[in-house]
Amino acid sequence: MYNSLSGNLPEEKKKHMTDRVGDIDERISVLSKTDEKLDFINDFNKRLAIFNASVNELEGWLTEARKRVDNIISPDSSFSPEDRVTKTMEFQEDLRKKIEFLAAQENTKEDIFPKPDEKIPSDAKKYIAHLDGLHKTIYAMDEEVKNECAKFSEDVKFWAEFHTGIKEFGPWIKSAETRKCKGLRKPSTLVEACELLGDSKVKKIIIYTVFI
């Protein structure tokens, strides 16, 4: 359009128009740069809001997680060893997911905040310190649960073996209780007496194996 207009102007007017066009182009470039800066600020604010909400969500979960860990360390009296290990495994799975979530927030922190060798504003330092505190807390909790689990894992193993034995010999124990109530039959021959003695010895060995 400028070329079309300038082609119809006298020579003395062309220079003035060229100067005016240069001024307009300069102003337009300033507006474009301003729009870019505003878009950057808007994008940063959105990402910061999401980051802050995520960190607060993690902090809220840690409050409830602390109660779950305390319940694992000092379980309710109604908890069996099996209940305890189940709760521990469930918590460790939840904790693993939160550690992955934490790693994602660490990556976001690297993207939106200045690098360690750059000048960091005081507001940014608060966000970074908040995330670092959560990082230390969640990994300390992970180590605490692993150590506690190691303490009672052997007990759980023995408990499971005991219950396996009970299930395996349960029917026989019930039958033995019935026979005990009836008492020993009186043998009429030497052979019956030997069979009765042998059967009693076998039952004694089985009882010893299960309960001792």
Backbone hydrogen bonds in HBPLUS format (Angstrom, degrees):
<---DONOR---> <-ACCEPTOR-->    atom                        ^
c    i                          cat <-CA-CA->   ^        H-A-AA   ^      H-
h    n   atom  resd res      DA  || num        DHA   H-A  angle D-A-AA Bond
n    s   type  num  typ     dist DA aas  dist angle  dist       angle   num
A0005-LEU N   A0001-MET O   3.00 MM   4  6.29 162.3  2.03 152.7 156.8     1
A0006-SER N   A0002-TYR O   2.80 MM   4  5.93 169.3  1.82 156.3 159.9     2
A0007-GLY N   A0003-ASN O   3.08 MM   4  6.02 138.9  2.26 135.1 144.3     3
A0008-ASN N   A0005-LEU O   3.08 MM   3  5.56 148.8  2.19 109.7 118.3     4
A0009-LEU N   A0006-SER O   3.25 MM   3  5.12 160.4  2.29  99.4 105.2     5
A0013-LYS N   A0010-PRO O   3.00 MM   3  5.48 147.0  2.11 111.6 121.2     6
A0014-LYS N   A0011-GLU O   3.26 MM   3  5.32 136.0  2.47  98.2 109.5     7
A0017-MET N   A0013-LYS O   3.13 MM   4  6.42 161.7  2.16 153.0 158.1     8
A0018-THR N   A0014-LYS O   2.86 MM   4  6.08 156.2  1.92 151.1 158.3     9
A0019-ASP N   A0015-LYS O   2.99 MM   4  6.27 156.2  2.05 150.2 155.4    10
A0020-ARG N   A0016-HIS O   3.06 MM   4  6.37 154.7  2.13 145.4 152.4    11
A0021-VAL N   A0017-MET O   2.89 MM   4  6.15 159.2  1.93 154.0 159.4    12
A0022-GLY N   A0018-THR O   3.01 MM   4  6.24 152.4  2.09 144.0 151.5    13
A0023-ASP N   A0019-ASP O   3.05 MM   4  6.38 152.4  2.13 146.1 152.9    14
A0024-ILE N   A0020-ARG O   3.01 MM   4  6.32 159.0  2.05 149.9 155.5    15
A0025-ASP N   A0021-VAL O   2.88 MM   4  6.12 160.2  1.92 151.6 157.0    16
A0026-GLU N   A0022-GLY O   3.05 MM   4  6.24 153.0  2.13 144.0 151.0    17
A0027-ARG N   A0023-ASP O   3.03 MM   4  6.34 156.1  2.09 147.9 154.2    18
A0028-ILE N   A0024-ILE O   2.88 MM   4  6.14 158.6  1.93 152.5 158.7    19
A0029-SER N   A0025-ASP O   3.00 MM   4  6.21 154.6  2.06 145.4 151.7    20
A0030-VAL N   A0026-GLU O   3.11 MM   4  6.40 148.8  2.21 142.2 150.3    21
A0031-LEU N   A0027-ARG O   2.98 MM   4  6.33 155.9  2.04 150.1 156.4    22
A0032-SER N   A0028-ILE O   2.92 MM   4  6.19 154.6  1.99 149.4 156.5    23
A0033-LYS N   A0029-SER O   3.00 MM   4  6.23 158.6  2.04 145.7 150.9    24
A0034-THR N   A0030-VAL O   2.89 MM   4  6.12 150.8  1.98 144.6 153.5    25
A0035-ASP N   A0031-LEU O   2.88 MM   4  6.15 155.4  1.94 147.9 154.1    26
A0036-GLU N   A0032-SER O   3.01 MM   4  6.30 153.1  2.09 144.9 152.2    27
A0037-LYS N   A0033-LYS O   2.96 MM   4  6.25 155.3  2.02 146.4 152.7    28
A0038-LEU N   A0034-THR O   2.89 MM   4  6.15 158.9  1.93 151.2 157.1    29
A0039-ASP N   A0035-ASP O   2.87 MM   4  6.06 155.7  1.93 147.8 154.5    30
A0040-PHE N   A0036-GLU O   2.96 MM   4  6.18 152.7  2.04 144.0 151.5    31
A0041-ILE N   A0037-LYS O   2.91 MM   4  6.20 160.1  1.95 150.0 155.2    32
A0042-ASN N   A0038-LEU O   2.88 MM   4  6.04 160.3  1.91 148.2 153.8    33
A0043-ASP N   A0039-ASP O   2.93 MM   4  6.08 160.3  1.97 146.1 151.4    34
A0044-PHE N   A0040-PHE O   2.86 MM   4  6.06 156.8  1.91 148.3 155.3    35
A0045-ASN N   A0041-ILE O   2.91 MM   4  6.12 160.1  1.95 150.3 155.1    36
A0046-LYS N   A0042-ASN O   3.09 MM   4  6.34 154.8  2.16 145.4 151.8    37
A0047-ARG N   A0043-ASP O   3.01 MM   4  6.26 164.6  2.03 151.2 155.1    38
A0048-LEU N   A0044-PHE O   2.81 MM   4  5.97 153.9  1.88 150.6 158.7    39
A0049-ALA N   A0045-ASN O   2.95 MM   4  6.07 152.8  2.02 142.1 149.1    40
A0050-ILE N   A0046-LYS O   3.07 MM   4  6.36 157.6  2.12 148.7 154.2    41
A0051-PHE N   A0047-ARG O   2.88 MM   4  6.05 157.5  1.94 144.8 151.7    42
A0052-ASN N   A0048-LEU O   2.84 MM   4  6.00 162.2  1.87 149.9 154.5    43
A0053-ALA N   A0049-ALA O   2.98 MM   4  6.16 158.8  2.03 144.6 150.4    44
A0054-SER N   A0050-ILE O   2.95 MM   4  6.12 154.5  2.02 146.4 153.4    45
A0055-VAL N   A0051-PHE O   2.97 MM   4  6.22 159.4  2.01 152.0 157.2    46
A0056-ASN N   A0052-ASN O   2.98 MM   4  6.17 159.1  2.03 148.2 154.0    47
A0057-GLU N   A0053-ALA O   2.91 MM   4  6.08 148.0  2.02 141.8 150.9    48
A0058-LEU N   A0054-SER O   2.99 MM   4  6.26 155.1  2.05 146.5 152.7    49
A0059-GLU N   A0055-VAL O   2.97 MM   4  6.23 153.6  2.04 145.0 152.5    50
A0060-GLY N   A0056-ASN O   2.96 MM   4  6.20 153.4  2.03 144.9 151.5    51
A0061-TRP N   A0057-GLU O   3.05 MM   4  6.34 151.2  2.13 145.1 152.7    52
A0062-LEU N   A0058-LEU O   3.03 MM   4  6.30 151.7  2.11 147.1 154.4    53
A0065-ALA N   A0061-TRP O   2.81 MM   4  6.03 153.5  1.88 150.4 159.5    54
A0066-ARG N   A0062-LEU O   2.93 MM   4  6.02 147.3  2.03 143.0 148.8    55
A0067-LYS N   A0064-GLU O   3.15 MM   3  5.35 123.7  2.48  99.6 112.6    56
A0068-ARG N   A0064-GLU O   3.21 MM   4  6.61 151.3  2.30 145.1 153.0    57
A0069-VAL N   A0065-ALA O   2.91 MM   4  6.22 156.1  1.96 154.7 160.9    58
A0070-ASP N   A0066-ARG O   3.00 MM   4  6.22 161.9  2.04 146.3 151.3    59
A0071-ASN N   A0067-LYS O   3.00 MM   4  6.19 145.2  2.12 140.1 149.6    60
A0072-ILE N   A0068-ARG O   3.05 MM   4  6.33 132.8  2.28 137.3 149.5    61
A0072-ILE N   A0069-VAL O   3.02 MM   3  5.03 129.6  2.28  95.9 109.8    62
A0073-ILE N   A0069-VAL O   2.93 MM   4  6.26 158.0  1.98 154.9 160.7    63
A0074-SER N   A0070-ASP O   2.82 MM   4  5.89 165.2  1.84 148.2 153.1    64
A0079-PHE N   A0076-ASP O   2.94 MM   3  5.48 164.1  1.96 119.0 124.4    65
A0083-ASP N   A0080-SER O   2.99 MM   3  5.08 114.9  2.43  99.2 114.9    66
A0084-ARG N   A0080-SER O   2.97 MM   4  6.29 157.2  2.03 154.9 161.8    67
A0085-VAL N   A0081-PRO O   3.00 MM   4  6.27 160.2  2.04 150.5 154.3    68
A0086-THR N   A0082-GLU O   2.97 MM   4  6.11 153.8  2.04 146.2 153.9    69
A0087-LYS N   A0083-ASP O   2.92 MM   4  6.13 165.0  1.95 151.9 155.4    70
A0088-THR N   A0084-ARG O   2.98 MM   4  6.17 152.1  2.06 142.0 150.3    71
A0089-MET N   A0085-VAL O   2.92 MM   4  6.10 160.6  1.96 147.2 151.5    72
A0090-GLU N   A0086-THR O   2.96 MM   4  6.17 160.2  2.00 151.5 157.1    73
A0091-PHE N   A0087-LYS O   2.96 MM   4  6.10 157.5  2.01 144.5 150.8    74
A0092-GLN N   A0088-THR O   2.89 MM   4  6.11 159.2  1.94 150.2 156.1    75
A0093-GLU N   A0089-MET O   3.07 MM   4  6.26 149.1  2.17 143.6 150.8    76
A0094-ASP N   A0090-GLU O   3.09 MM   4  6.40 158.6  2.13 147.1 152.6    77
A0095-LEU N   A0091-PHE O   2.76 MM   4  5.98 156.7  1.81 152.6 160.3    78
A0096-ARG N   A0092-GLN O   2.92 MM   4  6.07 148.7  2.02 139.0 146.7    79
A0097-LYS N   A0093-GLU O   3.23 MM   4  6.54 156.0  2.29 144.9 149.9    80
A0098-LYS N   A0094-ASP O   3.06 MM   4  6.38 153.0  2.14 146.6 154.2    81
A0099-ILE N   A0095-LEU O   2.91 MM   4  6.17 146.0  2.03 147.8 157.2    82
A0100-GLU N   A0096-ARG O   3.09 MM   4  6.41 151.6  2.18 144.7 151.8    83
A0101-PHE N   A0097-LYS O   2.95 MM   4  6.24 151.3  2.03 142.4 151.0    84
A0102-LEU N   A0098-LYS O   2.78 MM   4  6.00 149.4  1.87 142.7 151.2    85
A0103-ALA N   A0099-ILE O   2.96 MM   4  6.23 151.5  2.05 142.9 149.9    86
A0104-ALA N   A0100-GLU O   3.14 MM   4  6.49 147.7  2.25 142.7 150.7    87
A0105-GLN N   A0101-PHE O   3.16 MM   4  6.56 147.9  2.27 142.9 151.3    88
A0105-GLN N   A0102-LEU O   3.07 MM   3  5.10 118.0  2.47  94.8 110.0    89
A0106-GLU N   A0102-LEU O   2.93 MM   4  6.28 144.8  2.06 146.8 157.6    90
A0107-ASN N   A0103-ALA O   3.07 MM   4  6.40 150.0  2.16 144.6 151.7    91
A0108-THR N   A0104-ALA O   3.05 MM   4  6.34 152.6  2.12 142.2 149.8    92
A0109-LYS N   A0105-GLN O   2.87 MM   4  6.09 151.9  1.95 144.1 151.7    93
A0110-GLU N   A0106-GLU O   3.13 MM   4  6.44 152.2  2.21 143.2 149.6    94
A0111-ASP N   A0107-ASN O   3.15 MM   4  6.45 140.8  2.31 140.2 150.7    95
A0111-ASP N   A0108-THR O   3.06 MM   3  5.06 123.7  2.39  93.7 108.5    96
A0112-ILE N   A0108-THR O   3.01 MM   4  6.26 159.2  2.05 158.9 162.7    97
A0113-PHE N   A0109-LYS O   3.07 MM   4  5.69 152.7  2.15 147.8 152.0    98
A0118-GLU N   A0115-LYS O   2.89 MM   3  5.27 162.9  1.92 119.8 124.5    99
A0125-LYS N   A0121-PRO O   3.06 MM   4  6.39 150.2  2.15 148.9 157.8   100
A0126-LYS N   A0122-SER O   3.26 MM   4  6.59 143.7  2.40 142.8 150.5   101
A0126-LYS N   A0123-ASP O   3.20 MM   3  5.35 127.1  2.49  97.2 109.8   102
A0127-TYR N   A0123-ASP O   3.41 MM   4  6.84 156.6  2.47 147.4 152.0   103
A0128-ILE N   A0124-ALA O   2.99 MM   4  6.24 166.4  2.01 156.3 160.1   104
A0129-ALA N   A0125-LYS O   2.83 MM   4  5.93 159.7  1.87 147.0 152.9   105
A0130-HIS N   A0126-LYS O   2.95 MM   4  6.07 152.2  2.03 143.2 151.0   106
A0131-LEU N   A0127-TYR O   3.05 MM   4  6.35 161.6  2.08 151.3 155.1   107
A0132-ASP N   A0128-ILE O   2.90 MM   4  6.12 159.2  1.94 149.6 156.1   108
A0133-GLY N   A0129-ALA O   2.93 MM   4  6.09 151.8  2.01 144.9 151.8   109
A0134-LEU N   A0130-HIS O   3.14 MM   4  6.47 154.6  2.21 145.5 151.8   110
A0135-HIS N   A0131-LEU O   2.91 MM   4  6.14 151.6  1.99 147.8 156.4   111
A0136-LYS N   A0132-ASP O   3.05 MM   4  6.35 160.5  2.09 149.7 152.9   112
A0137-THR N   A0133-GLY O   3.05 MM   4  6.26 159.8  2.10 145.9 151.7   113
A0138-ILE N   A0134-LEU O   2.93 MM   4  6.04 169.8  1.94 155.4 157.3   114
A0139-TYR N   A0135-HIS O   3.19 MM   4  6.28 161.0  2.23 148.1 153.0   115
A0140-ALA N   A0136-LYS O   3.00 MM   4  6.03 149.8  2.09 142.5 151.1   116
A0141-MET N   A0137-THR O   2.94 MM   4  6.12 149.9  2.04 144.5 152.9   117
A0142-ASP N   A0138-ILE O   3.02 MM   4  6.20 148.4  2.12 137.2 145.6   118
A0143-GLU N   A0139-TYR O   3.09 MM   4  6.30 158.5  2.14 143.0 147.6   119
A0144-GLU N   A0140-ALA O   2.96 MM   4  6.13 151.2  2.04 141.7 150.2   120
A0145-VAL N   A0141-MET O   2.99 MM   4  6.21 160.0  2.03 151.7 155.3   121
A0146-LYS N   A0142-ASP O   3.11 MM   4  6.32 160.5  2.15 147.3 152.6   122
A0147-ASN N   A0143-GLU O   3.02 MM   4  6.20 161.6  2.05 149.5 154.1   123
A0148-GLU N   A0144-GLU O   3.00 MM   4  6.20 157.1  2.06 145.9 152.5   124
A0149-CYS N   A0145-VAL O   2.86 MM   4  5.99 157.2  1.91 149.4 155.8   125
A0150-ALA N   A0146-LYS O   3.06 MM   4  6.25 150.9  2.15 144.1 151.3   126
A0151-LYS N   A0148-GLU O   3.13 MM   3  5.23 132.5  2.37  97.5 110.0   127
A0153-SER N   A0149-CYS O   3.02 MM   4  5.88 120.3  2.39 147.7 162.6   128
A0156-VAL N   A0152-PHE O   3.02 MM   4  6.29 154.2  2.09 150.1 157.0   129
A0157-LYS N   A0153-SER O   3.05 MM   4  6.34 149.6  2.15 141.4 149.5   130
A0158-PHE N   A0154-GLU O   3.05 MM   4  6.39 160.5  2.09 151.4 155.2   131
A0159-TRP N   A0155-ASP O   2.85 MM   4  6.04 155.2  1.91 148.3 156.1   132
A0160-ALA N   A0156-VAL O   2.88 MM   4  6.07 157.2  1.93 148.6 154.0   133
A0161-GLU N   A0157-LYS O   2.99 MM   4  6.28 156.9  2.05 147.5 153.9   134
A0162-PHE N   A0158-PHE O   2.88 MM   4  6.08 154.0  1.95 146.9 154.1   135
A0163-HIS N   A0159-TRP O   3.00 MM   4  6.27 162.4  2.03 150.1 154.0   136
A0164-THR N   A0160-ALA O   2.92 MM   4  6.11 146.2  2.03 143.4 153.3   137
A0165-GLY N   A0161-GLU O   3.01 MM   4  6.26 154.2  2.08 144.3 150.7   138
A0166-ILE N   A0162-PHE O   2.93 MM   4  6.29 151.6  2.01 146.5 155.0   139
A0167-LYS N   A0163-HIS O   2.97 MM   4  6.16 160.2  2.01 145.8 150.2   140
A0168-GLU N   A0164-THR O   2.97 MM   4  6.14 152.7  2.05 144.4 152.4   141
A0169-PHE N   A0165-GLY O   2.93 MM   4  6.06 162.1  1.96 152.3 156.1   142
A0170-GLY N   A0166-ILE O   2.72 MM   4  5.31 112.4  2.18 137.1 151.0   143
A0173-ILE N   A0169-PHE O   2.86 MM   4  6.10 159.4  1.90 159.3 166.0   144
A0174-LYS N   A0170-GLY O   2.98 MM   4  6.24 158.0  2.03 156.6 162.2   145
A0175-SER N   A0171-PRO O   3.02 MM   4  6.30 155.3  2.09 144.7 151.4   146
A0176-ALA N   A0172-TRP O   2.75 MM   4  6.03 151.4  1.83 149.5 158.5   147
A0177-GLU N   A0173-ILE O   2.90 MM   4  6.16 148.7  2.00 146.4 154.1   148
A0178-THR N   A0174-LYS O   3.19 MM   4  6.51 152.0  2.27 142.0 148.7   149
A0179-ARG N   A0175-SER O   2.99 MM   4  6.31 158.9  2.03 148.9 154.6   150
A0180-LYS N   A0176-ALA O   2.80 MM   4  5.98 148.0  1.91 144.2 153.7   151
A0181-CYS N   A0177-GLU O   3.07 MM   4  6.32 153.2  2.14 144.1 150.0   152
A0182-LYS N   A0178-THR O   3.17 MM   4  6.50 145.4  2.30 141.4 150.7   153
A0183-GLY N   A0179-ARG O   2.92 MM   4  6.14 136.2  2.12 141.7 153.9   154
A0183-GLY N   A0180-LYS O   3.16 MM   3  5.05 126.1  2.46  90.5 104.6   155
A0193-ALA N   A0189-THR O   3.11 MM   4  6.35 151.7  2.19 142.2 150.2   156
A0194-CYS N   A0190-LEU O   2.98 MM   4  6.26 154.4  2.04 149.2 155.3   157
A0195-GLU N   A0191-VAL O   2.94 MM   4  6.22 160.4  1.98 151.6 157.2   158
A0196-LEU N   A0192-GLU O   2.93 MM   4  6.07 158.3  1.98 146.3 152.2   159
A0197-LEU N   A0193-ALA O   3.01 MM   4  6.19 153.6  2.08 143.3 150.3   160
A0198-GLY N   A0194-CYS O   2.90 MM   4  6.12 164.0  1.93 152.1 156.2   161
A0199-ASP N   A0195-GLU O   2.94 MM   4  6.11 160.8  1.98 149.9 155.0   162
A0200-SER N   A0196-LEU O   3.13 MM   4  6.25 154.6  2.19 141.3 147.8   163
A0201-LYS N   A0197-LEU O   3.09 MM   4  6.38 152.9  2.16 147.7 154.8   164
A0202-VAL N   A0198-GLY O   3.07 MM   4  6.35 158.1  2.12 150.7 155.9   165
A0203-LYS N   A0199-ASP O   3.09 MM   4  6.31 163.4  2.12 150.2 154.2   166
A0204-LYS N   A0200-SER O   3.03 MM   4  6.20 146.8  2.14 140.7 150.0   167
A0205-ILE N   A0201-LYS O   3.07 MM   4  6.38 153.6  2.14 147.9 153.9   168
A0206-ILE N   A0202-VAL O   3.09 MM   4  6.40 159.1  2.14 152.0 157.3   169
A0207-ILE N   A0203-LYS O   3.01 MM   4  6.21 162.1  2.04 148.0 152.5   170
A0208-TYR N   A0204-LYS O   3.02 MM   4  6.22 157.4  2.08 146.5 152.8   171
A0209-THR N   A0205-ILE O   2.98 MM   4  6.21 152.7  2.06 147.1 154.3   172
A0210-VAL N   A0206-ILE O   3.05 MM   4  6.32 156.7  2.11 152.1 157.4   173
A0211-PHE N   A0207-ILE O   3.07 MM   4  6.13 171.0  2.08 155.6 157.9   174
A0212-ILE N   A0208-TYR O   2.97 MM   4  5.32 145.4  2.10 138.5 144.1   175
